[in-house]
Amino acid sequence: MNKFLQKFVSTTTVLAIALLIVVGCATTNGSSQQSMKVTLSGSQEVPPVKTSATGSATVMIKSDRSVSGSITTTGIDAIAAHIHEGEAGKNGAVIVPFAKASDGTWSIAPGAKLTETQYASYLAGNLYVNVHSAANKAGEIRGQIKPIK
């Protein structure tokens, strides 16, 4: 191999390695995000609720425990929406509220963050989204948040 080709290959190799290091650092900066889609229905409520209401939520939880997301509902005059801590089949405490953006649309306020205990519950699959109505104050539609593994 001639000297020019050796120098070119050596320089290209160094640049490729540097690029891999930069990309690797960018994806492991401690704030990776998981975006989960959640389907909400009355059958997931505890106890189950007979309703035609439905909902769809997108919840993002970063490794720094910050939370963002939104819910879109149909067939319900919702009065509140939250993320609760509780495994499937059990009710639990509110940990992150959603704010009403418009009819049928709710979003999490910026700056929401889980505690370490709540994040561990999330990783175990023990968080759920719940939408409440005047007719069903404890919750009309619900969906379990399933972490991406």
N, C-alpha and C positions, 0 to 999 in steps of 0.2 A: 504494500500500500504506500502511495507516495505521501510526502509530508503534508501537502495541502489537504488531502483527503483525511489523513489522521487527525489534523487540527479541526476540520469541519465536524467529523464524527464526535470528537471529544467535546467540542463546544455545544453541539446539538444535544448530546447526552446530559451535560451539566444543566442546560436550559430545561430539558424535559424533567429532570429530577427536581429542579427548583420549582417548576410549575406544579408538580405533584405535591410538594410540601405545602405550597401556598393554598392549593385547593383543599388539601387535607386539614389544614389549620382552620380554614373558613368553615368547614362543615363540623368541626368539633369544638366550637367556641362556647359550649355550655348553654346555647339557647336554641337547640334544635327544636323543631315544632312538629307536633302531630295534629293533623286535622281529621276529625272524625265526623261522619254523617250519622245522625241519630233519627230514627223514625219513631214518632210519638203516636200512641193510640190509647183508647180507654181500657183495652184488655190488659195493658201492662200496669195499670193502677192497682194499688193495694188498699181495699178490695177492688176488683175490676169494676169499671164503670161502663154502662151501656150508653154509647154516644156515637153520633156520626162524625164528630169532630176528629180532625187529624192534624198532624204537625210534622215538620221537618226541621231539624236543628243541625247547624254546623258548629262544632266546638273545637277550638284550637288550644292545646295545652303545651307550653314550652317546657324544656327541661329546667328552666329557672323558676318554674311553677306559675308563671304568668298565664292568665286565661283570657281568651276573647271568643266571641261567637255571636250567633244570631239564631232566632227561631222564626219560622213562618207557619202560621196556623190557618185552618179553614174550618168553618162550621162551629165556631166557638166565640162567645163574647168574653174573652179572657180578662181577668182582673189582676193577675200576677203570674210571673214565670220565674223559675229559679233552677239552679243546680243544687241538688241535695246529696248528702252523703248517706248511702245505704245500698246494700246489695239487692239484687233482683229478688222480688217477693217480699221485701221489707221496706218500711218507711224510715226516713231519717231526717236529720236537721238540715235547714237551708244553709248553704255555705257561700253561694254566689248568686246575687239577684240579677235579673234581666230588667232593663228599662223599656217601657213601651215606646217604640219609634213611630208607629202608625198603626191603624187597624190591621191586626193580623201579623204584625212584625215587632219583634223584640230584639234587643241587643245588650251585650254585656258592656258596662262602662269601662273606659280605659283605666288601666292600673290595677285591675282585679288580679289577685294572686292567691294561690292555695298555700296553706301551711304545709309543713313537712308531713304531718300526719294525714292531711287531706290528699296530698300528692301520692302517698303510699296507698291510700284507699283507691285513688284513680288507677294506679298501676295494677291493683288487684281486681279492677272492674266494679268497684263499689261506689260509683257516682251515677246519678241519673238526672235527666232534665224533666221538669214537671211544670205543667201549665194549669192554673187554677181558674175557675169561673164562679159566678155567684151561685149557680145551681150546685156546683161541686167544689166547695171551698177547700177541701183537702187535696184536690187535684182532679182534673177531668181527663187529661192525657199525659202520658209518661213514656219515656224511652231511656233505656240504660246506655250509658256511655261505655263503649268497649275500646280500650286502648289498643293501638296498633302495636303488634309484637313483631 
